[in-house]
Amino acid sequence: MAQNAHNAVIHLGHQNGCVTLWTPNLPHPAVQLLAHVGPVVSVHVDPSQGGRYMASAGRDGTVKVWDCRNWKGAVRDWVVRGGGDVEL
């Protein structure tokens, strides 16, 4: 779980590989995306770019960087060698 300090949006990673974004004024996720095959183990919002980028890590061994201004897919992704959980 991470909070975007610039707009108070909460970013949650889930066991099913989804990341959801929640705002205080909506009863449902503002954004829901399938980020990983398997559980999301870490989510982080970049504070230096006005909260524009989010990184997610999955138990599938991938780390992905997302542009929070649009959700057309990861802008960068890579596979972590050695397996195991990745903390951001």
A tleap script that builds the chain and sets N, CA, C and O, in Angstrom:
source leaprc.protein.ff14SB
mol = sequence {
  NMET ALA GLN ASN ALA HIE ASN ALA VAL ILE
  HIE LEU GLY HIE GLN ASN GLY CYS VAL THR
  LEU TRP THR PRO ASN LEU PRO HIE PRO ALA
  VAL GLN LEU LEU ALA HIE VAL GLY PRO VAL
  VAL SER VAL HIE VAL ASP PRO SER GLN GLY
  GLY ARG TYR MET ALA SER ALA GLY ARG ASP
  GLY THR VAL LYS VAL TRP ASP CYS ARG ASN
  TRP LYS GLY ALA VAL ARG ASP TRP VAL VAL
  ARG GLY GLY GLY ASP VAL GLU CLEU
}
set mol.1.N position { 0.844 -1.179 0.000 }
set mol.1.CA position { 0.000 0.000 0.000 }
set mol.1.C position { 0.887 1.240 0.000 }
set mol.1.O position { 1.921 1.278 0.668 }
set mol.2.N position { 0.478 2.235 -0.744 }
set mol.2.CA position { 1.189 3.510 -0.776 }
set mol.2.C position { 0.165 4.619 -0.975 }
set mol.2.O position { -0.890 4.413 -1.574 }
set mol.3.N position { 0.498 5.795 -0.462 }
set mol.3.CA position { -0.357 6.961 -0.673 }
set mol.3.C position { 0.400 7.984 -1.496 }
set mol.3.O position { 1.567 8.271 -1.233 }
set mol.4.N position { -0.275 8.529 -2.491 }
set mol.4.CA position { 0.285 9.607 -3.281 }
set mol.4.C position { 0.154 10.889 -2.458 }
set mol.4.O position { -0.957 11.361 -2.217 }
set mol.5.N position { 1.269 11.445 -2.033 }
set mol.5.CA position { 1.267 12.626 -1.171 }
set mol.5.C position { 0.736 13.870 -1.880 }
set mol.5.O position { 0.377 14.846 -1.222 }
set mol.6.N position { 0.683 13.847 -3.199 }
set mol.6.CA position { 0.250 15.019 -3.963 }
set mol.6.C position { -1.256 15.092 -4.164 }
set mol.6.O position { -1.804 16.174 -4.376 }
set mol.7.N position { -1.937 13.934 -4.100 }
set mol.7.CA position { -3.386 13.966 -4.322 }
set mol.7.C position { -4.167 13.046 -3.383 }
set mol.7.O position { -5.377 12.895 -3.546 }
set mol.8.N position { -3.508 12.435 -2.413 }
set mol.8.CA position { -4.123 11.588 -1.379 }
set mol.8.C position { -4.708 10.282 -1.907 }
set mol.8.O position { -5.415 9.595 -1.170 }
set mol.9.N position { -4.438 9.921 -3.147 }
set mol.9.CA position { -4.922 8.649 -3.682 }
set mol.9.C position { -4.154 7.504 -3.021 }
set mol.9.O position { -2.933 7.563 -2.874 }
set mol.10.N position { -4.892 6.456 -2.624 }
set mol.10.CA position { -4.296 5.272 -2.023 }
set mol.10.C position { -4.107 4.220 -3.115 }
set mol.10.O position { -5.039 3.920 -3.862 }
set mol.11.N position { -2.897 3.660 -3.206 }
set mol.11.CA position { -2.557 2.618 -4.173 }
set mol.11.C position { -2.435 1.301 -3.408 }
set mol.11.O position { -1.612 1.186 -2.499 }
set mol.12.N position { -3.247 0.313 -3.769 }
set mol.12.CA position { -3.243 -0.978 -3.079 }
set mol.12.C position { -2.870 -2.097 -4.039 }
set mol.12.O position { -3.407 -2.181 -5.143 }
set mol.13.N position { -1.949 -2.953 -3.617 }
set mol.13.CA position { -1.613 -4.161 -4.360 }
set mol.13.C position { -2.368 -5.338 -3.770 }
set mol.13.O position { -2.544 -5.421 -2.554 }
set mol.14.N position { -2.816 -6.250 -4.628 }
set mol.14.CA position { -3.666 -7.353 -4.183 }
set mol.14.C position { -3.058 -8.714 -4.524 }
set mol.14.O position { -2.161 -8.819 -5.361 }
set mol.15.N position { -3.563 -9.744 -3.862 }
set mol.15.CA position { -3.101 -11.113 -4.061 }
set mol.15.C position { -3.374 -11.628 -5.474 }
set mol.15.O position { -2.678 -12.527 -5.947 }
set mol.16.N position { -4.365 -11.077 -6.142 }
set mol.16.CA position { -4.721 -11.542 -7.487 }
set mol.16.C position { -3.929 -10.840 -8.591 }
set mol.16.O position { -4.222 -11.036 -9.770 }
set mol.17.N position { -2.932 -10.024 -8.233 }
set mol.17.CA position { -2.107 -9.336 -9.221 }
set mol.17.C position { -2.607 -7.963 -9.617 }
set mol.17.O position { -1.957 -7.276 -10.405 }
set mol.18.N position { -3.742 -7.550 -9.091 }
set mol.18.CA position { -4.304 -6.236 -9.415 }
set mol.18.C position { -3.736 -5.148 -8.506 }
set mol.18.O position { -3.348 -5.400 -7.365 }
set mol.19.N position { -3.702 -3.950 -9.040 }
set mol.19.CA position { -3.444 -2.743 -8.256 }
set mol.19.C position { -4.690 -1.878 -8.406 }
set mol.19.O position { -5.169 -1.648 -9.516 }
set mol.20.N position { -5.206 -1.404 -7.278 }
set mol.20.CA position { -6.362 -0.516 -7.314 }
set mol.20.C position { -5.994 0.821 -6.692 }
set mol.20.O position { -5.189 0.890 -5.763 }
set mol.21.N position { -6.600 1.886 -7.221 }
set mol.21.CA position { -6.393 3.235 -6.699 }
set mol.21.C position { -7.717 3.741 -6.158 }
set mol.21.O position { -8.745 3.678 -6.832 }
set mol.22.N position { -7.677 4.243 -4.932 }
set mol.22.CA position { -8.881 4.688 -4.232 }
set mol.22.C position { -8.784 6.163 -3.885 }
set mol.22.O position { -7.741 6.649 -3.449 }
set mol.23.N position { -9.896 6.867 -4.089 }
set mol.23.CA position { -10.008 8.261 -3.674 }
set mol.23.C position { -11.087 8.354 -2.604 }
set mol.23.O position { -11.988 7.516 -2.566 }
set mol.24.N position { -11.014 9.358 -1.733 }
set mol.24.CA position { -11.994 9.468 -0.652 }
set mol.24.C position { -13.436 9.674 -1.114 }
set mol.24.O position { -14.369 9.367 -0.373 }
set mol.25.N position { -13.629 10.186 -2.321 }
set mol.25.CA position { -14.985 10.534 -2.762 }
set mol.25.C position { -15.657 9.480 -3.642 }
set mol.25.O position { -16.748 9.726 -4.155 }
set mol.26.N position { -15.036 8.316 -3.830 }
set mol.26.CA position { -15.649 7.266 -4.648 }
set mol.26.C position { -15.825 5.985 -3.833 }
set mol.26.O position { -14.938 5.622 -3.061 }
set mol.27.N position { -16.960 5.295 -3.993 }
set mol.27.CA position { -17.175 4.037 -3.273 }
set mol.27.C position { -16.561 2.820 -3.980 }
set mol.27.O position { -16.678 1.694 -3.497 }
set mol.28.N position { -15.911 3.054 -5.119 }
set mol.28.CA position { -15.289 1.985 -5.904 }
set mol.28.C position { -13.909 2.472 -6.346 }
set mol.28.O position { -13.637 3.671 -6.276 }
set mol.29.N position { -13.036 1.578 -6.798 }
set mol.29.CA position { -11.707 2.026 -7.231 }
set mol.29.C position { -11.786 3.016 -8.397 }
set mol.29.O position { -12.563 2.828 -9.333 }
set mol.30.N position { -10.983 4.057 -8.327 }
set mol.30.CA position { -10.888 5.009 -9.440 }
set mol.30.C position { -10.164 4.364 -10.618 }
set mol.30.O position { -10.464 4.656 -11.775 }
set mol.31.N position { -9.208 3.486 -10.313 }
set mol.31.CA position { -8.447 2.748 -11.325 }
set mol.31.C position { -8.272 1.328 -10.815 }
set mol.31.O position { -8.023 1.110 -9.629 }
set mol.32.N position { -8.402 0.365 -11.716 }
set mol.32.CA position { -8.089 -1.024 -11.397 }
set mol.32.C position { -7.336 -1.596 -12.579 }
set mol.32.O position { -7.830 -1.559 -13.706 }
set mol.33.N position { -6.139 -2.129 -12.338 }
set mol.33.CA position { -5.366 -2.686 -13.435 }
set mol.33.C position { -4.743 -4.004 -13.022 }
set mol.33.O position { -4.378 -4.201 -11.863 }
set mol.34.N position { -4.625 -4.903 -13.984 }
set mol.34.CA position { -3.943 -6.166 -13.753 }
set mol.34.C position { -2.463 -5.915 -13.981 }
set mol.34.O position { -2.022 -5.754 -15.119 }
set mol.35.N position { -1.702 -5.882 -12.905 }
set mol.35.CA position { -0.301 -5.487 -12.974 }
set mol.35.C position { 0.650 -6.670 -13.049 }
set mol.35.O position { 1.692 -6.584 -13.699 }
set mol.36.N position { 0.303 -7.785 -12.386 }
set mol.36.CA position { 1.223 -8.918 -12.278 }
set mol.36.C position { 0.475 -10.239 -12.364 }
set mol.36.O position { -0.733 -10.311 -12.141 }
set mol.37.N position { 1.233 -11.289 -12.697 }
set mol.37.CA position { 0.718 -12.649 -12.651 }
set mol.37.C position { 1.029 -13.160 -11.251 }
set mol.37.O position { 2.162 -13.549 -10.967 }
set mol.38.N position { 0.051 -13.161 -10.397 }
set mol.38.CA position { 0.266 -13.532 -8.999 }
set mol.38.C position { 0.265 -12.298 -8.117 }
set mol.38.O position { 0.053 -11.185 -8.599 }
set mol.39.N position { 0.502 -12.489 -6.823 }
set mol.39.CA position { 0.379 -11.405 -5.844 }
set mol.39.C position { 1.299 -10.211 -6.100 }
set mol.39.O position { 2.433 -10.364 -6.556 }
set mol.40.N position { 0.784 -9.029 -5.796 }
set mol.40.CA position { 1.589 -7.806 -5.775 }
set mol.40.C position { 2.214 -7.731 -4.387 }
set mol.40.O position { 1.506 -7.792 -3.382 }
set mol.41.N position { 3.538 -7.598 -4.326 }
set mol.41.CA position { 4.216 -7.602 -3.029 }
set mol.41.C position { 4.657 -6.218 -2.576 }
set mol.41.O position { 4.977 -6.028 -1.403 }
set mol.42.N position { 4.681 -5.241 -3.493 }
set mol.42.CA position { 5.105 -3.897 -3.108 }
set mol.42.C position { 4.587 -2.874 -4.114 }
set mol.42.O position { 4.522 -3.138 -5.314 }
set mol.43.N position { 4.221 -1.702 -3.599 }
set mol.43.CA position { 3.766 -0.579 -4.427 }
set mol.43.C position { 4.419 0.678 -3.874 }
set mol.43.O position { 4.510 0.850 -2.659 }
set mol.44.N position { 4.874 1.559 -4.761 }
set mol.44.CA position { 5.506 2.806 -4.335 }
set mol.44.C position { 5.135 3.913 -5.318 }
set mol.44.O position { 5.085 3.684 -6.526 }
set mol.45.N position { 4.876 5.109 -4.800 }
set mol.45.CA position { 4.590 6.283 -5.632 }
set mol.45.C position { 5.792 7.209 -5.557 }
set mol.45.O position { 6.285 7.510 -4.469 }
set mol.46.N position { 6.263 7.662 -6.714 }
set mol.46.CA position { 7.443 8.523 -6.786 }
set mol.46.C position { 7.117 9.928 -6.291 }
set mol.46.O position { 6.342 10.635 -6.936 }
set mol.47.N position { 7.685 10.350 -5.165 }
set mol.47.CA position { 7.381 11.679 -4.634 }
set mol.47.C position { 8.086 12.810 -5.379 }
set mol.47.O position { 7.672 13.963 -5.260 }
set mol.48.N position { 9.132 12.517 -6.138 }
set mol.48.CA position { 9.914 13.580 -6.764 }
set mol.48.C position { 9.304 14.092 -8.065 }
set mol.48.O position { 9.720 15.141 -8.557 }
set mol.49.N position { 8.349 13.399 -8.623 }
set mol.49.CA position { 7.746 13.813 -9.893 }
set mol.49.C position { 6.284 14.221 -9.727 }
set mol.49.O position { 5.495 14.089 -10.662 }
set mol.50.N position { 5.926 14.708 -8.562 }
set mol.50.CA position { 4.546 15.114 -8.336 }
set mol.50.C position { 3.580 13.944 -8.297 }
set mol.50.O position { 2.386 14.111 -8.545 }
set mol.51.N position { 4.091 12.761 -7.986 }
set mol.51.CA position { 3.237 11.585 -7.927 }
set mol.51.C position { 2.850 11.044 -9.283 }
set mol.51.O position { 1.850 10.336 -9.405 }
set mol.52.N position { 3.625 11.365 -10.307 }
set mol.52.CA position { 3.296 10.938 -11.667 }
set mol.52.C position { 3.524 9.455 -11.918 }
set mol.52.O position { 2.846 8.851 -12.749 }
set mol.53.N position { 4.473 8.870 -11.204 }
set mol.53.CA position { 4.844 7.485 -11.479 }
set mol.53.C position { 4.608 6.589 -10.277 }
set mol.53.O position { 4.798 6.995 -9.131 }
set mol.54.N position { 4.190 5.364 -10.559 }
set mol.54.CA position { 4.007 4.344 -9.542 }
set mol.54.C position { 4.825 3.131 -9.963 }
set mol.54.O position { 4.857 2.777 -11.141 }
set mol.55.N position { 5.480 2.500 -9.008 }
set mol.55.CA position { 6.194 1.252 -9.264 }
set mol.55.C position { 5.491 0.140 -8.509 }
set mol.55.O position { 5.041 0.328 -7.379 }
set mol.56.N position { 5.402 -1.015 -9.142 }
set mol.56.CA position { 4.822 -2.183 -8.489 }
set mol.56.C position { 5.765 -3.363 -8.688 }
set mol.56.O position { 6.424 -3.485 -9.720 }
set mol.57.N position { 5.816 -4.220 -7.687 }
set mol.57.CA position { 6.622 -5.435 -7.763 }
set mol.57.C position { 5.710 -6.612 -7.466 }
set mol.57.O position { 4.849 -6.544 -6.589 }
set mol.58.N position { 5.910 -7.690 -8.207 }
set mol.58.CA position { 5.066 -8.863 -8.026 }
set mol.58.C position { 5.869 -10.083 -7.649 }
set mol.58.O position { 7.077 -10.146 -7.877 }
set mol.59.N position { 5.193 -11.042 -7.077 }
set mol.59.CA position { 5.827 -12.307 -6.740 }
set mol.59.C position { 6.256 -13.041 -8.005 }
set mol.59.O position { 7.026 -13.999 -7.934 }
set mol.60.N position { 5.763 -12.600 -9.165 }
set mol.60.CA position { 6.181 -13.178 -10.443 }
set mol.60.C position { 7.601 -12.763 -10.827 }
set mol.60.O position { 8.108 -13.181 -11.868 }
set mol.61.N position { 8.247 -11.938 -9.986 }
set mol.61.CA position { 9.629 -11.534 -10.232 }
set mol.61.C position { 9.771 -10.319 -11.122 }
set mol.61.O position { 10.879 -10.008 -11.558 }
set mol.62.N position { 8.675 -9.619 -11.407 }
set mol.62.CA position { 8.758 -8.434 -12.249 }
set mol.62.C position { 8.553 -7.163 -11.431 }
set mol.62.O position { 7.840 -7.146 -10.428 }
set mol.63.N position { 9.200 -6.113 -11.895 }
set mol.63.CA position { 8.998 -4.763 -11.373 }
set mol.63.C position { 8.519 -3.933 -12.554 }
set mol.63.O position { 9.095 -3.994 -13.641 }
set mol.64.N position { 7.460 -3.154 -12.334 }
set mol.64.CA position { 6.893 -2.341 -13.414 }
set mol.64.C position { 6.716 -0.910 -12.941 }
set mol.64.O position { 6.357 -0.660 -11.791 }
set mol.65.N position { 6.974 0.024 -13.843 }
set mol.65.CA position { 6.763 1.443 -13.580 }
set mol.65.C position { 5.604 1.904 -14.456 }
set mol.65.O position { 5.566 1.646 -15.659 }
set mol.66.N position { 4.660 2.594 -13.818 }
set mol.66.CA position { 3.430 3.034 -14.473 }
set mol.66.C position { 3.353 4.557 -14.460 }
set mol.66.O position { 3.775 5.195 -13.496 }
set mol.67.N position { 2.819 5.132 -15.521 }
set mol.67.CA position { 2.552 6.567 -15.590 }
set mol.67.C position { 1.134 6.788 -15.069 }
set mol.67.O position { 0.172 6.331 -15.686 }
set mol.68.N position { 0.998 7.478 -13.948 }
set mol.68.CA position { -0.315 7.677 -13.313 }
set mol.68.C position { -1.217 8.633 -14.083 }
set mol.68.O position { -2.395 8.760 -13.750 }
set mol.69.N position { -0.697 9.307 -15.099 }
set mol.69.CA position { -1.528 10.197 -15.908 }
set mol.69.C position { -2.346 9.431 -16.936 }
set mol.69.O position { -3.375 9.915 -17.406 }
set mol.70.N position { -1.887 8.241 -17.282 }
set mol.70.CA position { -2.658 7.346 -18.151 }
set mol.70.C position { -2.264 5.916 -17.791 }
set mol.70.O position { -1.166 5.676 -17.289 }
set mol.71.N position { -3.123 5.013 -18.037 }
set mol.71.CA position { -2.901 3.625 -17.618 }
set mol.71.C position { -2.890 2.710 -18.839 }
set mol.71.O position { -3.560 1.677 -18.854 }
set mol.72.N position { -2.127 3.093 -19.861 }
set mol.72.CA position { -2.086 2.332 -21.108 }
set mol.72.C position { -1.114 1.162 -21.053 }
set mol.72.O position { -0.951 0.445 -22.041 }
set mol.73.N position { -0.482 0.965 -19.934 }
set mol.73.CA position { 0.502 -0.110 -19.785 }
set mol.73.C position { 1.726 0.416 -19.072 }
set mol.73.O position { 1.912 1.624 -18.929 }
set mol.74.N position { 2.549 -0.496 -18.633 }
set mol.74.CA position { 3.765 -0.109 -17.919 }
set mol.74.C position { 4.702 0.633 -18.869 }
set mol.74.O position { 4.862 0.238 -20.024 }
set mol.75.N position { 5.318 1.707 -18.382 }
set mol.75.CA position { 6.274 2.452 -19.202 }
set mol.75.C position { 7.657 1.820 -19.133 }
set mol.75.O position { 8.520 2.094 -19.967 }
set mol.76.N position { 7.857 0.980 -18.140 }
set mol.76.CA position { 9.129 0.259 -17.993 }
set mol.76.C position { 8.865 -0.974 -17.157 }
set mol.76.O position { 8.115 -0.917 -16.182 }
set mol.77.N position { 9.472 -2.084 -17.526 }
set mol.77.CA position { 9.370 -3.272 -16.690 }
set mol.77.C position { 10.626 -4.118 -16.857 }
set mol.77.O position { 11.296 -4.061 -17.888 }
set mol.78.N position { 10.929 -4.885 -15.850 }
set mol.78.CA position { 12.071 -5.782 -15.902 }
set mol.78.C position { 11.850 -6.948 -14.955 }
set mol.78.O position { 11.022 -6.895 -14.046 }
set mol.79.N position { 12.618 -8.005 -15.195 }
set mol.79.CA position { 12.546 -9.207 -14.376 }
set mol.79.C position { 13.714 -9.185 -13.408 }
set mol.79.O position { 14.853 -8.923 -13.793 }
set mol.80.N position { 13.418 -9.461 -12.148 }
set mol.80.CA position { 14.443 -9.491 -11.111 }
set mol.80.C position { 15.006 -10.898 -11.042 }
set mol.80.O position { 14.256 -11.865 -10.911 }
set mol.81.N position { 16.309 -11.014 -11.130 }
set mol.81.CA position { 16.954 -12.325 -11.062 }
set mol.81.C position { 17.004 -12.823 -9.634 }
set mol.81.O position { 17.103 -12.043 -8.687 }
set mol.82.N position { 16.935 -14.120 -9.498 }
set mol.82.CA position { 17.043 -14.721 -8.176 }
set mol.82.C position { 15.706 -15.031 -7.544 }
set mol.82.O position { 15.651 -15.728 -6.531 }
set mol.83.N position { 14.627 -14.528 -8.118 }
set mol.83.CA position { 13.299 -14.818 -7.593 }
set mol.83.C position { 13.062 -14.196 -6.238 }
set mol.83.O position { 13.836 -13.353 -5.785 }
set mol.84.N position { 12.004 -14.609 -5.603 }
set mol.84.CA position { 11.666 -14.074 -4.289 }
set mol.84.C position { 10.935 -12.754 -4.381 }
set mol.84.O position { 10.770 -12.185 -5.461 }
set mol.85.N position { 10.503 -12.280 -3.234 }
set mol.85.CA position { 9.772 -11.023 -3.169 }
set mol.85.C position { 10.712 -9.839 -3.326 }
set mol.85.O position { 11.856 -9.878 -2.873 }
set mol.86.N position { 10.224 -8.790 -3.968 }
set mol.86.CA position { 10.993 -7.572 -4.188 }
set mol.86.C position { 10.325 -6.443 -3.435 }
set mol.86.O position { 9.139 -6.182 -3.635 }
set mol.87.N position { 11.062 -5.772 -2.577 }
set mol.87.CA position { 10.547 -4.593 -1.886 }
set mol.87.C position { 11.040 -3.355 -2.609 }
set mol.87.O position { 12.207 -3.278 -2.993 }
set mol.88.N position { 10.162 -2.393 -2.795 }
set mol.88.CA position { 10.535 -1.134 -3.450 }
set mol.88.C position { 10.874 -0.088 -2.422 }
set mol.88.O position { 11.213 1.040 -2.778 }
savepdb mol mol.pdb
quit
